[in-house]
Amino acid sequence: MKVPVPHTTLIAERWPTMVLRAFVHALSAFVFTYPLAQIQAAVVAALAAMLGVACARLLARTSLRLWALALVGVVALIAVLGIGQMFAQSAELARAAGPAIALRIADSTSFGLGAFVVSASVRALSLRRRSFALLEVGFIALSFAQLLIAHRQGAINRPFDLADPILAAGADPTIAILAVGGFAVAVILVLLLEERNALRNALHLVAVLVVVAIVFGAARMIGVPAPPPSENGIGNRNESGGDNPRQQNSDGNNHAPVAVVLLNDDYAPPMGTYYFRQSALSYFNGQRLIAANRSDVDRDLARSFPTALMQVEHPAPGTDRTEVHTQVALMADHARPFGLESVESMRPLRNPNPARFVRAYEVTSVALTSDYLALLGVNAGSATWNDDVRSYYTRGLSDLRYGMLARNIVDALPQDVRQEPIAQVLVITQWLGHEGTYSLRSHHASTDDFLFGDKIGYCVDFAHAAVTLMRAVGLPARVATGYQSPESARQGGSTIVLTDAFAHAWPEVYLDNVGWIVADVAVERSLDPPPEPPDPDLQRLLGQMARGEMPIPTGSSEGIPPLIAAARNALRGLGLGLLLLLGALVVILYVAKIWRRLAPRFVAEKSFARVRYRASLDQLSELGYRRAWGESREAFARRVGKLCPSFDAITQEHLAAKFGGALDQARMKHAAQSLSRELRSHLPWWRRTVGVLAPFSFLLSR
């Protein structure tokens, strides 16, 4: 027969702490449920979580062992999910109460019971064993993360219920997100501290809120940073890796916006994809393609950002090309500018929103309008090139296998188009698309490994392989890098949002009087899903911001009445002053705390006993052990004797010195060292760390 768990084995709690914990669980359940269900279900979940905390102590007192208690919680949660599914699929309930009420009943039942089970289970486990408090904190952190997860990767318009009212008022929802996150941090830290005294709980909460307020104020003054792009893209944002995309592997998983492109002309690419060229790899150094090391080639690339109107060498507009005007607003630093296909000119623009964009510039491009079939009969290369330039763009690996493979591919063409450059380009890219498999997880050290191996790779592998085969049959080709975006990503608008997932490398071929044309490889098989299109609402919002139409503050007071602007500046100044004052107060407290701890090393012998005893009291105070009002020093030493027996010797030496007795300074120093070892051995590291970080703990020493 199992013996019930005695009440004394449970972790003791005072009623203010229990009320605070119940409130935290209720708030977490509400926050978790709110984005997933209707408001009624969120309220029911909050009340059920509060009830679960109240019932947790009864559950913890049962005879169930710890593992059985956890198993009961898991089984109960699975049962709740089944009950919720049953209610949601019940045709009888829908007919009896109506679809809307039936949905509310199903949501309220499933989320309410789920909140009760989770709160009761994790709280009961925490009462049995203090280490399970981390599990409790994890559930609370998950609840707040569920609310804010839609804001990740630069989606400043989500969650809609939180962001829409803020955007409508002309404010930046990121500040609200920071506030919610700061509040969540405060709640979690309070749970980790888990003091038994309500006053100490309140003091810890105030301290955490002060720290969060300082961080929040600093973020407001400095400006909220844009979400950083991944370092794996091939958009050439750094000089060290941008010229060799083979050393990079775009994982395609980062959907944070890095740039916004506005189309000022109604242009649709003939192949259904926009290509934004940033750099090119055309110099063959004997092993691989790298960026050009001479000034008479690749002159169609913009090497730096424009500071004034900057002209770029480009093909002339004609029947195959048309002028397209675009605006680019960068949300992340780039080493070089990029533009739609062949850039004609660039000029800088005023940053429409410095809080969101790094810089902005305008691009005039000469974009291709003809499809590939219209380019039949056009010669490869340029009539103006000399033999050295032509040799530069056709130089490749000396391995005879490339020439043989390229010739076999081209020989599959009909005899009448076998010598047509554009036909050769198409048959090579089609062969690679048919024979290869796309995968971001495949790594190849060289084109040889890819082309004559498993042919599984990503865009860089296909681009290098295509250029190598094209050069093997005498076609002037290079690898271009930048971004590509399908036309469908516009979603009917004039805004294109580029993310690191759209970073791309593709082959290009030069045709006489046409210029460099994109000759991308359309891979038929892929082991990875295509990049997700940008959120339509976010795309529309960023487009408005890039045009300067979005009323999110940029730090300017233009258009604001002078009285309101003055009041706002005064409030900002007052808030900044308070934050600086609070920050100075925290610094002073830390300095005082550190001095009190180090003072025994520097004071005279007559003050040593008093200062050493005070330092030991501070050491115990930061861990929650303090002398009660009216409690003698000897009684306090006896009370903490089980935790740290050495404190009794420190107390005796202090009292002896205080009342004129002889002080054994060596004994007191040895006892102080033993005290530190005893506290380390009996208390967990996280509790000691939190105590050290609390700036005001010495104020409560007695």
C-alpha positions as CSV (number, residue, x, y, z in Angstrom):
1,M,0.0,0.0,0.0
2,K,1.4,3.4,-1.0
3,V,1.9,6.0,1.7
4,P,0.4,9.4,0.9
5,V,3.0,12.1,0.4
6,P,3.2,14.1,3.7
7,H,2.2,17.7,3.6
8,T,5.6,18.7,5.0
9,T,7.4,17.4,1.8
10,L,5.7,20.1,-0.3
11,I,7.3,23.4,-1.0
12,A,5.8,26.0,1.3
13,E,4.1,29.0,-0.1
14,R,2.5,32.1,1.4
15,W,-0.9,33.2,0.2
16,P,0.4,36.4,-1.6
17,T,2.8,34.2,-3.6
18,M,0.0,31.8,-4.5
19,V,-2.2,34.6,-5.6
20,L,0.6,36.1,-7.8
21,R,1.3,32.7,-9.3
22,A,-2.4,32.0,-10.1
23,F,-2.6,35.4,-11.8
24,V,0.5,34.7,-13.8
25,H,-0.9,31.3,-15.0
26,A,-4.2,33.0,-15.8
27,L,-2.4,35.7,-17.8
28,S,-0.3,33.1,-19.7
29,A,-3.3,31.0,-20.6
30,F,-5.1,34.1,-21.9
31,V,-2.1,35.2,-23.9
32,F,-1.7,31.7,-25.4
33,T,-5.3,31.3,-26.3
34,Y,-6.1,34.8,-27.6
35,P,-4.5,34.4,-31.0
36,L,-5.9,30.9,-31.5
37,A,-9.6,31.2,-30.5
38,Q,-12.3,33.7,-29.7
39,I,-12.2,36.0,-26.7
40,Q,-14.7,33.9,-24.7
41,A,-12.4,30.9,-24.9
42,A,-9.4,33.0,-23.8
43,V,-11.3,34.2,-20.7
44,V,-12.4,30.7,-19.9
45,A,-8.8,29.4,-20.3
46,A,-7.6,32.2,-17.9
47,L,-10.1,31.3,-15.2
48,A,-9.4,27.5,-15.7
49,A,-5.7,28.1,-15.3
50,M,-6.3,30.0,-12.0
51,L,-8.5,27.1,-10.8
52,G,-5.7,24.7,-11.8
53,V,-3.2,26.5,-9.6
54,A,-5.6,26.3,-6.7
55,C,-6.1,22.6,-7.2
56,A,-2.4,21.8,-7.7
57,R,-1.6,21.5,-4.0
58,L,-4.4,18.9,-3.6
59,L,-3.0,17.0,-6.6
60,A,0.5,17.2,-5.1
61,R,-0.7,15.7,-1.8
62,T,-1.9,12.5,-3.4
63,S,0.0,9.2,-3.1
64,L,1.1,9.3,-6.8
65,R,4.8,9.2,-7.3
66,L,6.4,11.9,-9.3
67,W,6.6,10.0,-12.6
68,A,3.0,8.9,-12.2
69,L,1.9,12.5,-11.6
70,A,3.6,13.6,-14.8
71,L,2.0,10.7,-16.7
72,V,-1.5,11.6,-15.4
73,G,-1.0,15.1,-16.7
74,V,0.1,13.9,-20.2
75,V,-2.8,11.5,-20.4
76,A,-5.3,14.1,-19.2
77,L,-4.0,16.6,-21.8
78,I,-4.4,14.0,-24.6
79,A,-8.0,13.3,-23.4
80,V,-8.7,17.0,-23.4
81,L,-7.6,17.3,-27.0
82,G,-9.9,14.4,-27.9
83,I,-12.8,16.0,-26.2
84,G,-12.2,19.3,-28.0
85,Q,-12.0,17.5,-31.3
86,M,-15.3,15.7,-30.5
87,F,-17.1,18.9,-29.7
88,A,-15.7,20.6,-32.8
89,Q,-16.9,17.8,-35.1
90,S,-20.3,17.3,-33.4
91,A,-23.1,17.8,-35.9
92,E,-25.7,17.5,-33.2
93,L,-24.2,20.4,-31.2
94,A,-24.1,22.5,-34.3
95,R,-27.7,21.9,-35.1
96,A,-28.9,22.4,-31.5
97,A,-26.9,25.6,-30.7
98,G,-26.0,26.9,-34.1
99,P,-22.6,26.9,-35.8
100,A,-21.3,30.1,-34.0
101,I,-22.3,29.0,-30.5
102,A,-21.1,25.5,-31.1
103,L,-17.6,26.9,-32.1
104,R,-17.5,28.9,-28.9
105,I,-18.5,25.9,-26.8
106,A,-15.8,23.7,-28.5
107,D,-13.1,26.3,-28.1
108,S,-14.0,27.2,-24.5
109,T,-14.1,23.5,-23.6
110,S,-10.9,22.4,-25.2
111,F,-8.8,25.5,-24.2
112,G,-10.4,25.7,-20.7
113,L,-9.8,22.1,-19.8
114,G,-6.3,22.2,-21.4
115,A,-5.4,25.3,-19.4
116,F,-6.6,23.6,-16.2
117,V,-4.7,20.4,-16.8
118,V,-1.5,22.1,-17.8
119,S,-1.5,24.6,-14.8
120,A,-2.5,21.9,-12.3
121,S,0.1,19.4,-13.5
122,V,3.1,21.7,-13.8
123,R,2.3,23.4,-10.6
124,A,1.9,20.1,-8.7
125,L,5.2,18.9,-10.1
126,S,6.9,22.2,-9.0
127,L,5.4,21.8,-5.5
128,R,6.9,18.3,-5.3
129,R,10.3,19.3,-6.6
130,R,11.6,22.8,-7.0
131,S,13.6,22.0,-10.2
132,F,10.3,21.5,-12.0
133,A,9.8,25.2,-11.7
134,L,11.8,25.5,-14.9
135,L,9.1,23.5,-16.6
136,E,6.5,25.9,-15.3
137,V,8.5,28.9,-16.5
138,G,8.9,27.2,-19.9
139,F,5.1,26.9,-20.4
140,I,4.7,30.6,-19.5
141,A,7.5,31.6,-21.9
142,L,5.8,29.5,-24.6
143,S,2.6,31.4,-24.0
144,F,4.1,34.8,-24.6
145,A,6.1,33.4,-27.6
146,Q,2.9,32.2,-29.1
147,L,1.6,35.7,-29.0
148,L,4.6,37.3,-30.5
149,I,5.9,34.7,-32.9
150,A,4.0,36.2,-35.8
151,H,6.2,39.3,-35.4
152,R,9.4,37.4,-36.1
153,Q,11.5,37.9,-39.3
154,G,10.4,41.5,-39.7
155,A,6.6,41.0,-39.9
156,I,5.9,44.3,-38.1
157,N,2.2,44.1,-39.0
158,R,1.6,41.0,-36.8
159,P,0.0,39.9,-34.6
160,F,-2.9,41.8,-36.3
161,D,-4.9,42.4,-33.1
162,L,-2.0,44.1,-31.5
163,A,-0.4,45.8,-34.5
164,D,-3.4,47.1,-36.4
165,P,-4.6,49.7,-33.7
166,I,-1.0,50.9,-33.2
167,L,-0.4,51.3,-37.0
168,A,-3.7,53.1,-37.3
169,A,-2.6,55.5,-34.6
170,G,0.6,56.2,-36.5
171,A,2.9,54.4,-34.1
172,D,5.4,51.6,-34.5
173,P,4.1,48.2,-33.2
174,T,7.6,47.1,-32.5
175,I,7.7,49.2,-29.4
176,A,4.6,47.4,-28.1
177,I,6.2,44.1,-28.9
178,L,9.2,45.1,-26.8
179,A,6.9,46.1,-24.0
180,V,5.1,42.7,-24.0
181,G,8.4,40.9,-24.2
182,G,9.7,42.9,-21.3
183,F,6.7,42.2,-19.2
184,A,7.1,38.5,-20.0
185,V,10.7,38.6,-18.8
186,A,9.6,40.3,-15.6
187,V,7.0,37.6,-14.9
188,I,9.4,34.8,-15.6
189,L,12.1,36.2,-13.4
190,V,9.6,36.7,-10.5
191,L,8.7,33.0,-10.8
192,L,12.3,32.0,-10.8
193,L,13.0,34.0,-7.7
194,E,10.1,32.4,-5.9
195,E,10.5,34.3,-2.6
196,R,8.4,33.3,0.4
197,N,8.0,36.9,1.5
198,A,5.5,39.1,-0.3
199,L,7.6,42.2,0.2
200,R,10.6,40.6,-1.3
201,N,8.5,39.5,-4.3
202,A,7.4,43.0,-4.8
203,L,10.9,44.4,-4.5
204,H,12.2,41.9,-7.0
205,L,9.4,42.7,-9.4
206,V,10.2,46.4,-9.1
207,A,13.9,45.7,-9.8
208,V,13.1,43.6,-12.8
209,L,10.7,46.3,-14.2
210,V,13.4,48.9,-13.7
211,V,15.9,46.9,-15.7
212,V,13.3,46.2,-18.4
213,A,12.4,49.9,-18.5
214,I,16.0,50.9,-19.0
215,V,16.4,48.4,-21.9
216,F,13.1,49.6,-23.3
217,G,14.0,53.2,-23.1
218,A,17.4,52.6,-24.7
219,A,15.7,50.7,-27.6
220,R,13.4,53.7,-28.0
221,M,16.2,56.2,-28.1
222,I,18.6,54.2,-30.2
223,G,15.9,52.9,-32.6
224,V,14.7,49.4,-33.0
225,P,17.1,47.5,-35.3
226,A,15.8,45.9,-38.4
227,P,15.7,42.1,-38.3
228,P,19.2,40.9,-39.4
229,P,19.4,38.7,-42.5
230,S,21.2,35.4,-42.3
231,E,24.9,35.3,-43.2
232,N,24.3,32.4,-45.6
233,G,22.7,34.3,-48.5
234,I,24.3,34.9,-51.8
235,G,23.3,38.5,-52.1
236,N,26.9,39.7,-51.8
237,R,26.4,41.8,-48.7
238,N,30.0,41.3,-47.6
239,E,33.1,41.8,-49.6
240,S,34.9,38.7,-48.2
241,G,32.3,36.1,-49.3
242,G,30.2,37.9,-51.9
243,D,32.6,37.3,-54.7
244,N,32.6,33.6,-54.2
245,P,29.1,32.3,-53.7
246,R,30.4,28.7,-53.8
247,Q,31.6,29.3,-50.3
248,Q,28.1,30.3,-49.3
249,N,25.0,28.1,-49.0
250,S,21.7,30.0,-48.8
251,D,19.6,28.0,-46.5
252,G,16.4,29.6,-47.8
253,N,14.9,29.6,-44.3
254,N,15.3,33.2,-43.5
255,H,12.3,35.1,-44.5
256,A,13.2,38.4,-42.9
257,P,12.8,41.3,-45.4
258,V,16.1,42.7,-46.6
259,A,14.9,45.1,-49.3
260,V,11.8,46.6,-50.8
261,V,11.6,47.2,-54.6
262,L,8.9,49.5,-56.0
263,L,8.0,49.2,-59.7
264,N,7.3,52.6,-61.2
265,D,6.5,51.1,-64.6
266,D,4.1,48.2,-65.4
267,Y,6.8,45.7,-66.5
268,A,6.3,41.9,-66.6
269,P,9.4,39.8,-67.3
270,P,9.0,37.5,-70.3
271,M,10.1,34.5,-68.3
272,G,7.9,35.2,-65.3
273,T,10.8,36.1,-62.9
274,Y,12.4,39.3,-61.8
275,Y,16.2,39.2,-61.6
276,F,18.1,41.8,-59.5
277,R,21.7,41.6,-60.4
278,Q,24.3,42.7,-57.8
279,S,27.6,41.2,-58.8
280,A,29.0,38.7,-61.3
281,L,31.7,36.0,-61.4
282,S,33.4,36.0,-64.7
283,Y,37.2,35.5,-64.2
284,F,38.4,31.9,-64.4
285,N,41.5,31.6,-62.3
286,G,42.3,28.1,-63.4
287,Q,40.1,26.4,-60.8
288,R,36.9,28.4,-60.4
289,L,35.1,31.6,-61.3
290,I,35.6,34.7,-59.2
291,A,35.0,38.4,-59.6
292,A,36.7,40.3,-62.4
293,N,40.2,41.6,-61.7
294,R,40.3,44.0,-64.7
295,S,38.4,47.2,-65.6
296,D,37.5,46.4,-69.2
297,V,35.0,43.6,-68.4
298,D,31.8,43.5,-66.5
299,R,31.4,47.2,-66.9
300,D,27.6,46.9,-66.6
301,L,27.8,46.4,-62.8
302,A,27.5,49.2,-60.2
303,R,30.5,48.9,-57.9
304,S,29.3,51.3,-55.2
305,F,26.2,53.1,-54.0
306,P,25.3,56.3,-55.9
307,T,26.0,59.6,-54.2
308,A,24.8,61.5,-57.3
309,L,23.4,60.4,-60.7
310,M,25.6,57.5,-61.7
311,Q,25.6,56.1,-65.3
312,V,26.4,52.4,-65.9
313,E,27.3,50.8,-69.2
314,H,24.2,49.2,-70.6
315,P,22.7,47.8,-73.8
316,A,20.6,50.4,-75.8
317,P,16.8,50.1,-75.5
318,G,15.3,48.7,-78.6
319,T,12.9,46.0,-79.8
320,D,14.3,43.6,-77.2
321,R,14.6,45.9,-74.2
322,T,12.7,48.7,-72.5
323,E,13.4,51.2,-69.8
324,V,12.0,50.3,-66.3
325,H,12.2,52.6,-63.4
326,T,12.3,51.2,-59.9
327,Q,13.0,52.4,-56.3
328,V,15.0,50.3,-53.9
329,A,14.8,50.7,-50.1
330,L,17.3,48.5,-48.2
331,M,16.4,47.1,-44.8
332,A,19.8,45.5,-44.3
333,D,23.3,46.6,-45.1
334,H,24.6,45.5,-48.5
335,A,28.2,45.9,-49.8
336,R,26.9,46.9,-53.3
337,P,23.7,48.1,-54.9
338,F,21.5,45.9,-57.0
339,G,19.1,46.7,-59.8
340,L,16.7,45.0,-62.2
341,E,18.7,43.2,-64.8
342,S,20.8,45.6,-66.9
343,V,21.2,48.9,-65.0
344,E,21.3,52.1,-67.0
345,S,21.6,54.6,-64.1
346,M,21.2,55.0,-60.4
347,R,20.7,58.0,-58.2
348,P,20.3,58.3,-54.4
349,L,16.9,59.0,-52.8
350,R,16.0,60.5,-49.4
351,N,15.4,57.7,-46.9
352,P,11.6,57.5,-46.6
353,N,11.8,56.0,-43.1
354,P,15.2,55.9,-41.3
355,A,13.7,53.8,-38.5
356,R,13.2,50.9,-41.0
357,F,15.4,51.4,-44.0
358,V,19.2,51.7,-44.3
359,R,19.2,53.6,-47.5
360,A,17.2,54.2,-50.7
361,Y,18.0,54.8,-54.3
362,E,16.4,54.9,-57.7
363,V,17.3,52.6,-60.6
364,T,16.7,52.9,-64.3
365,S,17.1,49.5,-66.0
366,V,17.0,48.3,-69.6
367,A,15.0,45.1,-69.0
368,L,14.5,42.4,-71.5
369,T,11.1,42.2,-73.2
370,S,11.7,39.5,-75.8
371,D,11.4,35.8,-75.1
372,Y,14.2,33.4,-76.0
373,L,12.7,32.4,-79.3
374,A,12.8,36.0,-80.5
375,L,16.6,35.9,-80.0
376,L,17.2,33.2,-82.6
377,G,19.7,34.4,-85.2
378,V,21.5,36.7,-82.7
379,N,25.3,36.1,-82.5
380,A,27.0,35.4,-79.2
381,G,29.4,38.0,-77.8
382,S,29.9,41.5,-79.1
383,A,31.3,42.8,-82.4
384,T,33.2,45.4,-80.4
385,W,35.1,42.9,-78.3
386,N,38.7,42.1,-79.1
387,D,40.1,38.6,-79.0
388,D,41.3,39.0,-75.4
389,V,37.9,40.0,-74.0
390,R,36.2,37.2,-76.0
391,S,38.8,34.7,-74.7
392,Y,38.2,36.0,-71.2
393,Y,34.5,35.2,-71.2
394,T,34.9,31.8,-72.8
395,R,37.9,30.5,-70.8
396,G,37.1,27.4,-68.7
397,L,38.3,24.1,-67.3
398,S,40.8,22.2,-69.4
399,D,39.1,18.9,-68.5
400,L,38.1,17.3,-71.8
401,R,35.0,15.8,-70.1
402,Y,33.3,19.2,-70.1
403,G,33.7,19.7,-73.8
404,M,32.6,16.2,-74.6
405,L,29.5,16.5,-72.4
406,A,28.6,20.0,-73.7
407,R,29.0,18.8,-77.4
408,N,26.8,15.7,-76.7
409,I,24.1,18.0,-75.2
410,V,24.2,20.4,-78.1
411,D,24.2,17.6,-80.7
412,A,20.8,16.7,-79.6
413,L,19.5,19.9,-81.2
414,P,18.0,19.8,-84.7
415,Q,20.5,20.4,-87.4
416,D,19.1,23.7,-88.5
417,V,19.4,25.4,-85.0
418,R,22.5,23.5,-83.7
419,Q,24.7,26.5,-84.3
420,E,22.3,29.0,-82.8
421,P,23.7,30.5,-79.6
422,I,20.3,30.9,-77.9
423,A,19.4,27.3,-78.8
424,Q,22.6,26.0,-77.3
425,V,22.0,28.0,-74.1
426,L,18.4,26.6,-73.8
427,V,19.4,23.0,-74.4
428,I,22.2,23.1,-71.8
429,T,20.0,24.7,-69.1
430,Q,17.1,22.3,-69.9
431,W,19.5,19.3,-69.7
432,L,20.7,20.4,-66.3
433,G,17.2,21.1,-65.1
434,H,16.1,17.6,-66.2
435,E,19.2,15.7,-64.9
436,G,19.8,17.6,-61.7
437,T,18.0,17.8,-58.3
438,Y,17.7,20.9,-56.2
439,S,18.7,20.7,-52.5
440,L,20.0,23.3,-50.1
441,R,21.6,20.5,-48.0
442,S,24.0,19.3,-50.6
443,H,27.5,20.6,-50.6
444,H,30.0,20.2,-53.4
445,A,33.6,21.4,-53.4
446,S,33.8,21.9,-57.1
447,T,31.8,21.9,-60.3
448,D,33.4,18.6,-61.1
449,D,32.0,16.9,-58.0
450,F,28.5,18.2,-58.8
451,L,28.3,17.7,-62.6
452,F,30.0,14.3,-62.7
453,G,28.7,13.2,-59.3
454,D,25.1,13.0,-58.0
455,K,24.0,16.3,-59.6
456,I,22.3,17.3,-56.4
457,G,22.9,20.9,-55.5
458,Y,21.6,24.4,-55.1
459,C,21.5,27.4,-57.4
460,V,25.3,28.1,-57.2
461,D,26.1,24.6,-58.3
462,F,23.7,24.7,-61.3
463,A,24.9,28.2,-62.3
464,H,28.6,27.2,-62.3
465,A,27.9,24.0,-64.1
466,A,25.8,25.8,-66.8
467,V,28.5,28.5,-67.3
468,T,31.2,25.8,-67.6
469,L,29.3,23.9,-70.2
470,M,28.4,27.0,-72.2
471,R,32.0,28.2,-72.2
472,A,33.0,24.7,-73.4
473,V,31.1,25.3,-76.6
474,G,32.4,28.8,-77.1
475,L,29.6,30.8,-75.5
476,P,30.6,33.9,-73.5
477,A,29.0,33.3,-70.1
478,R,29.3,34.3,-66.5
479,V,27.6,33.7,-63.1
480,A,25.5,36.5,-61.8
481,T,24.5,36.9,-58.1
482,G,21.8,38.9,-56.4
483,Y,18.1,38.2,-55.9
484,Q,15.3,36.7,-57.9
485,S,11.6,37.0,-57.3
486,P,8.7,35.3,-59.2
487,E,6.2,37.7,-60.7
488,S,3.5,36.1,-58.7
489,A,5.1,37.5,-55.5
490,R,3.9,41.0,-56.5
491,Q,0.4,39.7,-55.8
492,G,-1.1,42.2,-58.1
493,G,0.7,45.2,-56.6
494,S,3.8,47.2,-57.5
495,T,5.8,46.2,-54.5
496,I,8.4,43.4,-54.4
497,V,9.7,42.4,-51.0
498,L,13.0,40.6,-51.1
499,T,14.2,38.3,-48.4
500,D,17.4,36.2,-47.9
501,A,15.3,33.3,-49.2
502,F,15.3,35.0,-52.6
503,A,19.1,35.3,-52.7
504,H,20.1,33.6,-56.0
505,A,22.9,32.8,-58.5
506,W,22.2,32.2,-62.1
507,P,24.1,31.9,-65.5
508,E,24.1,34.7,-68.0
509,V,25.1,34.8,-71.7
510,Y,26.1,37.8,-73.8
511,L,24.3,38.3,-77.1
512,D,25.3,40.9,-79.7
513,N,23.3,44.1,-79.4
514,V,21.2,42.6,-76.7
515,G,23.7,42.4,-73.8
516,W,23.8,40.0,-70.9
517,I,20.7,37.9,-70.7
518,V,19.5,35.7,-67.8
519,A,19.8,31.9,-68.7
520,D,18.6,30.4,-65.5
521,V,18.2,26.7,-64.9
522,A,14.7,25.5,-64.1
523,V,15.3,22.4,-62.0
524,E,12.5,19.8,-62.4
525,R,13.1,18.0,-59.1
526,S,13.6,19.6,-55.7
527,L,14.1,18.2,-52.2
528,D,13.2,21.5,-50.7
529,P,10.0,23.6,-50.9
530,P,10.2,26.9,-52.7
531,P,10.5,30.1,-50.7
532,E,7.2,31.3,-49.2
533,P,5.8,34.4,-50.8
534,P,5.9,37.5,-48.5
535,D,2.9,38.2,-46.4
536,P,0.5,40.4,-48.5
537,D,-0.3,42.8,-45.6
538,L,3.4,43.1,-44.7
539,Q,4.2,43.7,-48.4
540,R,1.6,46.4,-48.7
541,L,2.8,48.0,-45.4
542,L,6.4,48.0,-46.4
543,G,5.5,49.4,-49.9
544,Q,3.7,52.3,-48.2
545,M,6.7,52.9,-45.9
546,A,9.1,52.9,-48.9
547,R,6.9,55.5,-50.6
548,G,6.9,57.6,-47.5
549,E,3.2,57.2,-47.1
550,M,3.1,55.2,-43.8
551,P,2.7,57.4,-40.7
552,I,5.1,55.5,-38.5
553,P,7.2,58.1,-36.8
554,T,10.7,58.6,-38.2
555,G,12.0,61.0,-35.6
556,S,10.8,64.1,-37.4
557,S,8.2,66.6,-36.0
558,E,7.1,67.7,-39.5
559,G,3.3,68.2,-39.7
560,I,2.8,68.1,-35.9
561,P,1.4,71.2,-34.1
562,P,4.1,73.0,-32.1
563,L,2.3,72.7,-28.8
564,I,1.9,68.9,-29.3
565,A,5.5,68.6,-30.4
566,A,6.7,70.5,-27.4
567,A,4.6,68.4,-25.0
568,R,5.9,65.2,-26.7
569,N,9.5,66.4,-26.4
570,A,9.0,67.4,-22.8
571,L,7.6,63.9,-22.0
572,R,10.4,62.3,-23.8
573,G,12.9,64.4,-21.8
574,L,11.1,63.5,-18.6
575,G,11.1,59.9,-19.5
576,L,14.8,60.0,-20.4
577,G,15.6,61.7,-17.2
578,L,13.7,59.1,-15.1
579,L,15.5,56.3,-17.0
580,L,18.9,57.9,-16.4
581,L,18.0,58.4,-12.7
582,L,16.9,54.8,-12.3
583,G,20.0,53.6,-14.1
584,A,22.2,55.7,-11.8
585,L,20.3,54.3,-8.8
586,V,21.0,50.8,-9.9
587,V,24.6,51.5,-10.5
588,I,24.9,53.1,-7.0
589,L,23.3,50.1,-5.4
590,Y,25.6,47.7,-7.2
591,V,28.7,49.7,-6.1
592,A,27.5,49.8,-2.5
593,K,26.8,46.1,-2.6
594,I,30.2,45.3,-4.0
595,W,32.0,47.5,-1.5
596,R,30.2,46.0,1.5
597,R,31.3,42.5,0.3
598,L,35.0,43.6,-0.3
599,A,35.3,45.9,2.8
600,P,36.7,43.2,5.2
601,R,39.8,43.2,3.1
602,F,40.6,46.8,3.6
603,V,39.2,48.0,7.0
604,A,41.3,48.4,10.2
605,E,41.4,45.6,12.8
606,K,39.0,47.3,15.2
607,S,36.3,47.4,12.5
608,F,37.0,44.0,11.0
609,A,34.5,42.0,13.1
610,R,31.6,44.3,12.4
611,V,32.3,44.6,8.7
612,R,33.0,40.8,8.3
613,Y,29.7,40.0,10.1
614,R,27.9,42.5,7.9
615,A,29.3,40.9,4.7
616,S,28.1,37.5,5.8
617,L,24.7,38.9,6.6
618,D,24.6,40.3,3.0
619,Q,25.6,37.0,1.6
620,L,22.7,35.3,3.4
621,S,20.3,38.1,2.6
622,E,20.7,37.8,-1.1
623,L,19.7,34.2,-0.8
624,G,16.5,35.0,1.2
625,Y,17.8,34.3,4.7
626,R,17.4,37.3,6.9
627,R,17.1,38.0,10.6
628,A,13.5,38.7,11.6
629,W,12.4,41.7,13.6
630,G,13.0,41.0,17.3
631,E,15.1,37.9,16.6
632,S,18.4,37.8,18.4
633,R,21.7,37.3,16.5
634,E,22.3,34.0,18.3
635,A,18.7,32.8,17.5
636,F,19.3,33.7,13.8
637,A,22.6,31.8,13.8
638,R,20.8,28.7,15.2
639,R,18.0,29.0,12.6
640,V,20.4,28.9,9.7
641,G,22.8,26.5,11.3
642,K,21.6,23.5,9.3
643,L,22.3,25.4,6.1
644,C,25.6,27.0,7.1
645,P,27.1,25.9,10.5
646,S,30.0,28.2,10.0
647,F,27.8,31.3,10.5
648,D,27.6,30.5,14.2
649,A,31.4,31.0,14.6
650,I,31.1,34.3,12.7
651,T,28.3,35.5,15.0
652,Q,30.3,34.5,18.1
653,E,33.4,36.4,17.0
654,H,31.2,39.5,16.2
655,L,29.5,39.5,19.5
656,A,32.8,38.9,21.4
657,A,34.4,41.9,19.7
658,K,31.2,44.0,20.2
659,F,31.2,43.5,23.9
660,G,35.0,44.0,24.4
661,G,36.2,40.4,24.2
662,A,39.2,39.1,22.3
663,L,38.8,38.7,18.5
664,D,40.2,35.6,16.8
665,Q,40.5,37.2,13.3
666,A,41.9,34.0,11.7
667,R,39.0,32.0,13.0
668,M,36.5,34.5,11.6
669,K,38.2,34.5,8.2
670,H,38.2,30.7,8.1
671,A,34.5,30.6,9.0
672,A,33.7,33.1,6.3
673,Q,35.4,30.9,3.7
674,S,33.5,27.9,5.0
675,L,30.3,29.8,4.8
676,S,30.7,30.4,1.1
677,R,31.5,26.7,0.5
678,E,28.4,25.6,2.5
679,L,26.1,27.9,0.5
680,R,27.5,26.6,-2.8
681,S,27.0,23.0,-1.7
682,H,23.4,23.4,-0.4
683,L,21.8,25.9,-2.8
684,P,21.4,25.6,-6.6
685,W,23.5,27.8,-8.9
686,W,20.6,29.6,-10.4
687,R,19.4,30.8,-7.0
688,R,22.9,32.0,-6.1
689,T,23.2,33.8,-9.5
690,V,19.9,35.6,-9.0
691,G,20.9,36.7,-5.6
692,V,24.2,38.1,-6.8
693,L,22.3,40.0,-9.6
694,A,19.8,41.5,-7.2
695,P,21.1,45.1,-6.5
696,F,19.1,45.8,-3.4
697,S,19.5,42.6,-1.3
698,F,21.9,44.3,1.2
699,L,19.2,46.8,2.1
700,L,17.2,44.0,3.8
701,S,20.1,42.8,5.9
702,R,19.6,43.0,9.7
